[in-house]
Amino acid sequence: MSTTKQDTDYKTNRIRGPLNSWMFKVLSGYLDHLFGKSKRTLFKDHPDTVVEIGPGAGANMRYLRKGTRLIAIEPNVHMHNNLKKAAKKYGINLDIRTIKGESIDLEDNSCDFVVSTLVLCTVSDPEQCLQQVKRILKPSGTFVFIEHVKARDNSFLSLFQKLVHRPWHWFFEGCHTNRDTQSVLESSGFSSLELIPYNLYSPFIPIIPQIRGRAIK
Ligand SMILES: C[S@@+](CC[C@H](N)C(=O)[O-])C[C@H]1O[C@@H](n2cnc3c(N)ncnc32)[C@H](O)[C@@H]1O
């Protein structure tokens, strides 16, 4: 297990950081109940090395084969302990990079498979992050994603997303309830994009509208 620190300007709150890490760890069983089926489909037949943007407390490790090398692009140091614990639990060979998805320290055309779940809502610059994903993917490499997105204009969910945006953004350290991640993905220049919009009903009302799918470089 290794940790590389190259970007020290990422600021996380010393109360909200550990609280979010704890919360995502505690919720991991519930997240599996919500997302397990989709994740098992998206991660099926993944290669031996996987790059994950914003793995948080390690919610996706349970879907990876034992012995997988996971390059974890996770700038929030408060997530790292739980990431390491999850790696031990699921037999994952973890390589943590304390850097942002907008500036990944991997070679061009060097990766087969990149994952992000519930992350493009939070990165400061989703366009740049996706350009980085494209840059590091080999030709025909795959990016799989599950993200919550902006609700349909003038809907109840759109109003609700607007109402809770400020406290939500504050508590979840930069998460945008109503980011138009679908448009960002559609304009990011992948050679093919398979994207399914759907509503995932749960008590987390602002994140009911979601997309999932895969993009090929
Ligand atoms: C809502 S959590 C999702 C965690 C995990 N992917 C999951 O599905 O449970 C968002 C994660 O994105 C990370 N993150 C925030 N900004 C980031 C950035 N610029 N680059 C990479 N990860 C980032 C956060 O630290 C956090 O771990």
The ligand as a Gaussian input file, in Angstrom:
#p B3LYP/6-31G(d) Opt

LIG

0 1
 C      -19.525000      12.143000      -2.359000
 S      -17.927000      11.523000      -2.148000
 C      -18.054000       9.993000      -3.070000
 C      -17.107000       8.956000      -2.593000
 C      -17.154000       7.612000      -3.348000
 N      -16.792000       7.768000      -4.718000
 C      -18.506000       6.947000      -3.226000
 O      -19.147000       6.648000      -4.241000
 O      -18.931000       6.709000      -2.070000
 C      -16.954000      12.571000      -3.207000
 C      -15.479000      12.240000      -3.173000
 O      -14.802000      13.021000      -4.175000
 C      -13.592000      13.499000      -3.614000
 N      -13.164000      14.716000      -4.336000
 C      -13.537000      15.994000      -4.121000
 N      -12.919000      16.829000      -4.974000
 C      -12.127000      16.038000      -5.753000
 C      -11.232000      16.310000      -6.823000
 N      -11.041000      17.548000      -7.265000
 N      -10.576000      15.275000      -7.371000
 C      -10.781000      13.994000      -6.930000
 N      -11.626000      13.690000      -5.924000
 C      -12.286000      14.685000      -5.346000
 C      -13.957000      13.774000      -2.165000
 O      -12.822000      13.883000      -1.345000
 C      -14.820000      12.560000      -1.851000
 O      -14.042000      11.470000      -1.450000

